[in-house]
Amino acid sequence: MRSSALWTALCICMYGTVVDCSVKKLGNNTGRFANATLVRLNEFLSAGYKKGVRPVRDWRQSTTVAIDLMVYAILNVDEKNQVLTTYVWYRQ
């Protein structure tokens, strides 16, 4: 019984989402389209989000970030000022 009620509520929510989906064009000739439901969901999920704050439970622990980086070319070496200019590729 409880499972049936949850399933019905989920179906009603999904139906409301599907019915409410409308596509609107952004700008005059940009050719880009945005789904209003997805825009509202993004705004809801990112409300109060601060980019400068690291989202962790324990501030004393460090965060490991891995970057896949490849030096494609060395463009310039300035020995006097110790500056190395490179062209790199990275994967996200």
C-alpha positions as CSV (number, residue, x, y, z in Angstrom):
1,M,0.0,0.0,0.0
2,R,2.7,2.5,1.0
3,S,4.8,1.5,-2.1
4,S,1.8,2.1,-4.3
5,A,1.2,5.6,-2.8
6,L,4.8,6.5,-3.4
7,W,4.7,5.3,-6.9
8,T,1.5,7.3,-7.6
9,A,3.1,10.4,-6.1
10,L,6.2,9.9,-8.2
11,C,4.2,9.5,-11.4
12,I,2.2,12.7,-10.7
13,C,5.4,14.6,-10.1
14,M,6.9,13.3,-13.4
15,Y,3.7,14.1,-15.3
16,G,3.7,17.6,-14.0
17,T,7.3,18.0,-15.0
18,V,6.7,16.6,-18.5
19,V,3.6,18.8,-19.0
20,D,5.3,21.9,-17.7
21,C,8.3,21.5,-20.1
22,S,8.3,24.4,-22.5
23,V,11.0,25.4,-24.9
24,K,11.9,29.1,-25.3
25,K,14.4,30.7,-27.6
26,L,17.1,32.8,-26.1
27,G,18.0,35.9,-28.0
28,N,17.0,36.7,-31.6
29,N,19.4,34.8,-33.8
30,T,21.5,32.8,-31.4
31,G,19.9,29.4,-32.2
32,R,20.2,28.3,-28.6
33,F,17.2,26.9,-26.8
34,A,16.6,26.4,-23.1
35,N,14.2,24.2,-21.4
36,A,12.4,26.3,-18.7
37,T,12.1,23.3,-16.3
38,L,15.8,22.6,-16.5
39,V,16.6,26.3,-16.0
40,R,14.4,26.4,-12.9
41,L,15.9,23.2,-11.6
42,N,19.4,24.6,-12.0
43,E,18.5,27.8,-10.2
44,F,16.9,25.8,-7.4
45,L,19.9,23.5,-7.0
46,S,22.5,26.3,-7.1
47,A,20.6,28.7,-4.8
48,G,23.0,29.7,-2.0
49,Y,26.0,28.1,-3.7
50,K,29.3,29.8,-3.0
51,K,32.2,29.1,-5.4
52,G,34.8,30.3,-2.9
53,V,33.8,27.7,-0.2
54,R,35.1,24.2,-0.3
55,P,32.2,21.8,0.2
56,V,33.7,19.4,2.9
57,R,32.6,18.1,6.3
58,D,36.0,18.4,7.9
59,W,38.0,21.6,7.1
60,R,41.2,20.2,8.6
61,Q,41.5,17.5,5.9
62,S,43.0,18.4,2.6
63,T,41.3,17.8,-0.8
64,T,43.2,15.9,-3.5
65,V,42.6,17.2,-7.0
66,A,43.8,15.2,-10.0
67,I,44.5,17.0,-13.3
68,D,45.5,15.1,-16.5
69,L,47.9,17.5,-18.1
70,M,50.3,17.1,-21.1
71,V,52.9,19.6,-22.2
72,Y,52.4,19.8,-25.9
73,A,55.0,22.4,-26.7
74,I,57.5,24.7,-25.0
75,L,56.9,28.1,-26.6
76,N,59.5,30.3,-24.8
77,V,62.2,30.1,-22.2
78,D,63.2,33.3,-20.4
79,E,66.2,32.3,-18.3
80,K,66.9,35.7,-16.8
81,N,63.4,36.1,-15.4
82,Q,62.9,32.3,-15.0
83,V,59.7,32.2,-17.0
84,L,58.7,29.1,-19.1
85,T,55.9,29.6,-21.6
86,T,54.2,26.3,-22.6
87,Y,51.3,25.0,-24.6
88,V,49.4,22.4,-22.6
89,W,46.5,20.0,-23.2
90,Y,44.3,18.8,-20.3
91,R,41.3,16.5,-20.0
92,Q,38.4,17.3,-17.7
